[in-house]
Amino acid sequence: MEKQTLPASSCSLVLLEETKKSPLLLTNGGGYPPAAANCGLAAGSGGAGPDKKGGVAAGAGPGYQERETWTRQMDFIMSCVGFAVGLGNVWRFPYLCYKNGGGVFLIPYLLIVFVGGIPIFFLEIALGQFMKAGSINVWNIAPLFKGLGYASMVIVFFCNTYYIMVLAWGFYYLIKSFSSTLPWSTCDNDWNTASCIEIFHHQDCKNASMANTTVGGSNMTCAELADGRSPIIEFWENKVLNISSGLDEPGNLNWELMLCLMAVWVLVYFCVWKGVKSTGKIVYFTATFPYVVLIILLVRGVTLPGAYDGIMYYVKPDWSKLGEAQVWIDAGTQIFFSYAIGLGALTALGSYNRFNNDCYKDAFVLALINSGTSFFAGFVVFSILGFMAAEQGVDISQVAESGPGLAFIAYPKAVSLMPVAPLWASLFFFMLLLLGLDSQFVGVEGFVTGILDLFPGKYYHRYKREIAVAICCLLCFIIDLSMVTQGGMYVFQLFDYYSASGMTLLWQAFWECIVVAWVYGADRFMDDVARMIGYRPFPWMKWCWSFITPCVCMGIFLFHLVNYKPLTYNNDYVYPWWGEVIGWCLALSSMLCIPVSLLYKLFRAKGTFKERWTHLTTPVWGAHHLEYMAPDIKSLSSMSPGTDDNKVIIFESVM
């Protein structure tokens, strides 16, 4: 950092006079002095001067409630790990590796991590830390594009709504694990059909001449064996889901599942209601314990027969896959999904950081943990899938599935084949519950933070936060009731495929880069970051925000549109046209927030287009910007007009 002196302007003199009248306005973060509110002396970048204009955020005056901060910086790290490292790392990444050429998938994955994942991950955390605001008010940096905040709020609300269903299913399986015999391991239950087979004797049916021979103790011929159903599939579809024939048949409520859902929401509420100081402590356990279980499962998995074949299937590269566009698309989508980009929750977490926290270093550490967890989980998954394939006498490709199918079909089957099966089952589903819970904590935290930031200090209420969290949880629970019916899985897939899918996240990330790099200014924001962390990040970040990342996001987005396929369930049930309309309404409800909000603000403003644009893209600063960035008050107080000392001393980062 170097000092630079500029001649004092009239704004400096105004600030001097106002500060003499009320010197605590700046030091206490009370806001701009009234007469100097438009001077923009603290104008948000490393070089604060009269040319950098900005207003004052609403509620920045006396009585404004100071923003809560993390008790220690490790709380922030653990919360980000808990949110970004979740179920997608355990089931989605390993499946995509298997689907897209094994180890060769790491090439496009790592490439897009550095050109898309890390730059936007860092951008969102740094924005929250700099603006000290949640996902909506953080866009006071360019108020015309505040629709970005509303869009992220819609996405994270939908994500909170449907994601918790995975936790409800996991909690249901956890309860059912406390029995001497796992209910999904036998065919003598009420929900089983005549096609249920506990052990498939595929090795006895390899000879075509034995097609009509009875095999095993199932009293089935080899021809009938092909239509047999595993008890774990029947438990999932007939007992847990009790699934109907389609979206147009919602059926009855599953009361057991509804009670599990209610229990999980109550747990989430009492972990979030007191704010980040309590949530930051809870995630120490919820974010670290799954790693303990994964290590235990890996040690157990590699000792099982067939584990080596499964791991080799996972890591063996298929170089021909690199030429397929879908491989690159899957890599990009997975990164945006697993890094939780575009949801606004990372911005909310960053807003509770100290202003001078080194968020640049944090971004790289968190990215390493996230991607490392995904890769490590692959060894756990495929050691177990290799064992399952050896037991069933089939190829690994026939037991590897994506999404809930891997968590609630493949894994329960695997643990049922292990010694002391109830112990392994309860351990796995407890891990699954914790993996999802910490992500849910932070998702709700991000949504509530954005809502509360809309209310200035004058609306302070002692239990404002508790009430907001309760309303959020209750509203989500009411919507979730549609997912615990017999047609609930069809509703769940609509939310999963459309509301928080790759398209909405890519659209959000594209506009975030455009607004910061081209509206506010990439160099200007790099100066802001330098002001916070004490040094200037590597220029690669600026290049990514300005050119590379927007092109990557828009390229993947357009490919999704061109190759759009109607939604199906289990590759056989095709959603009706009105179901797809509902899905697109879910997607557009967030995507349209950006252009609609932009046009509304432009039409409501007065003056020429240039005047409207200038006014609406002028940042609105909060009180803390003055506290950290204003010229030194003591130096100003010692100035006297008409002397050589009539200079304003500011700090500016070196380009």
Disulfide bonds with the S-S distance in Angstrom:
Cys187-Cys196 1.92
Cys205-Cys222 2.20
